Amino acid sequence: MFEFSSSDIDEIDALWRQCSTDHPWAGWAKPGGRNDEVWIFRRRNNWRRFSLIRTRLTYRLLDEKGRVVAVARRLSDLLDRVEGIPGIHESVDW
């Protein structure tokens, strides 16, 4: 894994802030003391936290079990990937 640069972090924040209020990307956070992972939070019917990591050529979203669920060459492509992760449109019975 590669570390995120400060410009990567700025871009992640800018992308998140430009999302509409109904976009499934609910927020993000950088775990304390780590520069090689960013957490992406998703909302709607099923809240989840994904790990965003960087490789030499891509950005990857990993689920809670460490499985790759989305790959993008640019951070801006992640907006579409978050919405496309399976289960986003399934209803949850409480």
Sequence and secondary structure as in RCSB ss.txt:
>XXXX:A:sequence
MFEFSSSDIDEIDALWRQCSTDHPWAGWAKPGGRNDEVWIFRRRNNWRRFSLIRTRLTYRLLDEKGRVVAVARRL
SDLLDRVEGIPGIHESVDW
>XXXX:A:secstr
 B   HHHHHHHHHHHHTS TTSSEEEEE  TT SS EEEEE SSS EEEEEEE SS EEEE TTS EEEEESSG
GGHHHHHHHSTTTT     
